[in-house]
Amino acid sequence: MKKILLVDDEKNVLSALQRELRSHFEIEAFDNPVTALERCRDQQFDLVIADYKMPEMNGIEFLKKFGALQPDASRLVLSGEADIEALVRTINETHIYRFLAKPWEKAELLSSIEQAVAYRDAILANRATATSQAAKGQPENTVYRIVLVENDPHLQSAKVRGLTDESGHANLYGAMQHEIGQAATQAKKFKCTVEAFANARDTIAYAEKNEFDLVIATQLLPDMEGIQLLSKLKKLVPNAARILISDEPSKAMLSQAINDAEVQNMLRLHWGSSDAHADIRRQAWNIYQLKTAAIQALAARDLLLGK
């Protein structure tokens, strides 16, 4: 039976979760995140469900410390009200698998847990395969195919240049591999090609005939929201990693991005008006964030697919 850790400072929430899960999983529950972390030094868990807002330690801090102790466990976050910047950080820094809203539906809760555990099991199985293949020797060069969806021609051009510029790619890719547990595999050089589109219609038409490794979409597109596009592309090219870019994400958008489109990263980038395109420092910082997110998403995808 899979073992689940529950962490929430509200005892009534813990009791409700235990009632709904104890017949399906082995449960340990804590109303204090510090005590929960102490337990994690002795006991391994398959999955953790943690509240976002806790007085002694918030969800981001807890999940980062938990991840350092048990990097292979899946992570779900319970969220009532929370500020947007913090939720974006939770997605990108703790690599959560799902958001669970308070109050939750039991069917959604059980489905999310089952999917998260299956995802964890797939990663562990593929990691073993990747290690075995690495021992036999693998090709050094990897050329990733990236699809970029951006309707602003200035931003599209800047993003394509940033993604295809190979300076710093190798070190960054190696660091990402090490972070997610691929240090034992043979080092690879990172290279990519980028197909750029200005709307969802053309992107979908391309995806119906072509495979790719990563799609990066901005939320504001002329014919469809970025999240809707990524959800459609998840069905057409399920093995591709997904990144969403938005300058003003809402909580509903973030939940939909994680739970429906299953994005690997959520980037909150402020590009400003057309005059800001000349702001070299802002553009350079945004491109660095974009490149980092892309390489991180692809390194995690490799781990999941056993590459």
N, C-alpha and C positions, 0 to 999 in steps of 0.2 A: 504494500500500500504506500502511495506517495505521501511524503511528509511535508506539511505546510506550516510556515511560521506566520502568525498574525501579530501585528503591532499597531496598537491604537490606544491613545490615552483615555478614550471613552469606553468604560467597561460595558455599557449597554450595547455598543457596537460590536465589541468582542464577543459578547454572549450571543448576539444575533448571528454573527458569522459562524460561530461554533455550532449552533443549532442546525444551520443549513449545510454545513460541510462535514460534520463528524461521521456521518454514515458513509461518506465517500472517500475520506482522506484521514490520515493521522495528523492531529492538530496539536500545536503548542501555541499558546496565546500569552502576550505580554502587554501590559498597559504602560510600561516604561521602556523606551528604546535603548537605554544604557544597559539595563538588565537583559534585554533581548540580545544585544551584541555579545554580552558575556556568555550567554548560552550558545551562541553561534561558534564560539571557540572550541566547544566540545561536541556539538551535534551538527550534522550536515542536514540541509533541507533541500527539497526539490524546487520549492517556490516560496516567495515571501509576498505577503499583502501588507502594505504599510500605509498608514494615514499620512496625508501631506502635512497637515497642521498639528504639531505636537509641541507642548511648551518647552521641554528640555532639549529637544533636538528635532528640527523639521525633517520632512521626508527626504529632501535632497541630501542633507548631511547623513542621515541614517543609511540611506541606500548606497551612498558612496563608501561608507565604512563597512557596510554589509558586503558590498561587492568585492572589497579588498580581501575579506575573509572567505567568501564563498562566490567566486566569480562565475561559476557555472549555473547558479540557481536563477530561475526566472523571477522577474520582478513586476508586480502590479501595484498601482497606486490608488488609494481611496482619496477622492477629492470632493470637498464641498465647495466652499469659496476659496479662491487663491488668486494672487496677482499673476498677470500674464507672463511677465518676465521670469518669474519663478517656475511656472509650468514649462516654459521653453527650456529653461536650464535642466529641469527634471528629465525631459525627453533626451536632450543631447548629452548630459553628463552622467546619467545613471542608466541609460539604455533600457528604459522600462518597456514591457511588452504590451501593457494595456492600462488605460485609465478606467476606474470603476467609480461611477458617480454615487453620491449619497443622496437619497436612498437608492438601492440597487434592486434589479429584478433577479430573482433566484435563477431563472433559466440563463440569463446573461452571465451571471456570476459563475455558474458551473461550466458554461461553454468557454468562457474566457480562461478559466483555470485549466481545463482539459487541453485547450489549444496551446497555452503557455508551456505546459509540461511536455507536450508532444514536440514543441519547438526546441526545448532544452534537450530532450532525448536525441533529436536529429543532430543538433550541434555536437553532442558528445560522440555520437556514432561517426559523424563525418570528420571530426577531429582525429579519431583513431585511424580512419582511412587516409587522411592527409599526411599523418605522421609516417604511415607505412609507405606511401608513395614517395615521400621525401627521402626516405632511406634508400630508395632505388635510384634517386636522381631525377630532377624535373627540369624542364627548359627554364632558362634564366629570364627570358623576356616575356612579359605579359602585356598585350595590347588590349585595353579595355575600350568598349564601344559605349559612348555616352550620348544620350539624347537630351538636348536642352530645349525647353519651351519658354520663350520670352518674346513678347510682342513689341517691346521698345527696341528699336534697331540699335541705338547707342549702347544700351545695357547688354543686348545680345552679343554685340561685337566684343565688348569688354570681357564678358563672361567666357566666350569662346577662347579669346587670347589667354586669359588667366588659366583656364583648364588645360590648354594644350602646351603652355609654357612648361618645359620639363625642369626648370631650375628648382631645386629643393624637393622635387618629387620623391627621389629615391630615399632620402633620409626620413622624410615624413611617412612614407609608406612602410619603411622598416619599423619605425616607432609604433605605428598603428598595429602592425602584425604582432609586435611584442606585447602591446597592451592587451590584445584580445586572446593571447595565448598561443600564437603561432611562431614563437621564437625558435622552435625546433625545426621548422620547415626551412627549405633552402631559400636563401634570399633571392628576391626577384627585382628586376628593374621595372619601374612603373612608366607605362606609356599609354596614351589614350587618343582616340579619334572622337570628334564631336559632330553630330548631326543636329542642326539648329532649326527650329520651327517657330512660327509666330502665332499659331493658333492650335486649338485642340483637334480640329477636324483633320488637318494634315498630319498631325502626330499620330492619331489613331490609324489613319490609312497606312502610314509607314510601319506601325507596330503590327498590323495585320499580315505583313509580308516579311518582316525582318526581326531578328533577335538582337538584343542589346543587353548591356550589363547594368546600366544605371540610367535613370531618368530624373532630371531636375526640372521642376515646373514652378513658375511663379503663380501665386494665387489668382491674380487679376488677369484674366485672359478675355479676349473679345467675345468668344462663343461658349465658354464654359469655365466654371471655377476650377482652379488647379487641383483641389482635393477630388472633385468629381472625375477629372481626367486621370489622376493617379489611381483612383479606384478602378476605372475601366482598364487601365494599362496593367494593373495587378492581375486581371483575368487573362489578358492577351499575352503578357510576358511575365509569368509569375516568378521567375527566377531573377528578375531585374530588381536591384535596390531602388528605393524611391526617396527623393528629397523634395520638400516643399519650402518655398520662399514667400514670406509675407512681411510687410513692414508694420502692419497693425493686426496681429492675430487676436482672435477672441478665444475665450475658454471653449466655446462650442466648436470652433474651428480646430483647436488643438486636440480635443477629444475625437473628433471625426478623423483627423489626420492619422492618429494612432490606431483607432479602433476599426475604421473602415478602409483607409488607404494603406495602413501599416507602414508608414514612413519610417525610415531609419534616422533621419535628422530633420529638424525644423529650424530654418534659419530666419531670424528676424533682422533683416538688413534695411537700413534707411539710406536710400540712394539720393533722396532730395529731388529738387526741381532740375530742369535741363541745365541750369547754370552750375549745378553741383557736379556735373560730369567733369568739370575741369578741376575739381578738388582732388588732387592726386593722392593725398594721404587717405581720404575717406575711401576712395575707390580701391586703393591698394589693400586697405584693411578688409574691405568687403570681399575682395577677390581671394585674399588669404583664407578668410573664414569659409568661403565656398570651396576652395581647393581642399582644405582640411576636412570638411564634411564629406566631400566626394570620396576622398581616399579612405576615410574611416568607414564609410558605408560599403565600399568595395572590399575592403579587407575583411569586414564582418561577413559579407556575402560569400567570400571565398571560404571562410571557416564553415559556414552553414552548408555549402555545397561540397565540402571536402576537397577543395582545390589547393 
